Amino acid sequence: MMNGTFAIGLWERAIAFFALALCLSACAPVGFEMQPESAKIVDPNCIVSIGEDCGEPPPPPVPVNETITTQTTNKIDILIVIDNSGSMDVERAALGNRLKNFLDPLAGLDWQLCVTTSDVGDQNGQPIKFPNGSRVLTPATVNAEQQFLDAVVNVADGTGDEEPVRAQVRAFTNPDSNCYRADAALVSVSLTDEDERSTGGYFQFRDHRQFKELVADNLGEAVVAAVQSKWGRQKVFTAHAIVIKSGDQACYNIQAAQNNNAYHGTRLEHLAALTDGKVGNICAADYAAQMTSIGDHVKTTTSALTLACAPLSPPQVILPPAYSSTQVTNSGDKLYFNPVLPAGVNVTVNYTCPGKR
């Protein structure tokens, strides 16, 4: 039988515990309860490995109003980025044999071409040497097509940590003066059978043997920023890629069977979309058609205007009265005019860019 003092002590403790529970229930802040994962708004472009919070909504869009002056150029600087990992012998030969198809549409233009590799640790985005000892090809180069073929076929094997996007950031941040001119349009063409750092850094591949985290320079936006930082906003830059296209299961299966691993080239596809570049099929039996298509597009971009971003919706374009009948189209971060506007025309553009974190 409990004595009275002990019984009262138990009763007091019970009352105190009940009061504490009521206070916690009534006084807890609204946000204390954990939100179910399914209820979060997730930005699909967010990458956990570079420190972003993928449970947060994307930043608000940014309105832009600007007046841009048209310019024209007959100069084109070209950077070819080749995957020099051991699995790419066949594809590099396929590219090397079709340089003529790429250059034919550029006839009459002042072009020059350099090559780098996806091995950033070794080449750091800088140009490799051609067999003739030069690092640049021009229309005046003797046997330029053979020089290119020999260089891409016989390039030294590099690491399997492919970084064609980051290689472009390095190339344009510390540009070789022989490869790039301030008054030339700039073009890149990348060839790879995997994504950036093999898996693209996607969380879904975190258990794959080849998974590696990305840094900011592995993203297409960093390439565009490097170009604009070095040469200014109106440098015309387009990035093209020959990869395993997103959704192309047949090509994926072929590459996976040949190399034991394969990944769709989503990071290069994104860079191409930003800059209105073309995306080719690495599994094509012959690269002639797609190299011609890229060359044709390169020639078109020399008279384009570059916006601050690829707009979220069609931009509003205001032309001087003398050019009011000109047809204007937008693709990626480019504005195209038909007929082509002469240099010196002021074009006012209103559009909206994605917000930045």
Disulfide bonds with the S-S distance in Angstrom:
Cys46-Cys54 2.25
Cys114-Cys179 2.05
Cys251-Cys283 2.01
Cys309-Cys353 2.07
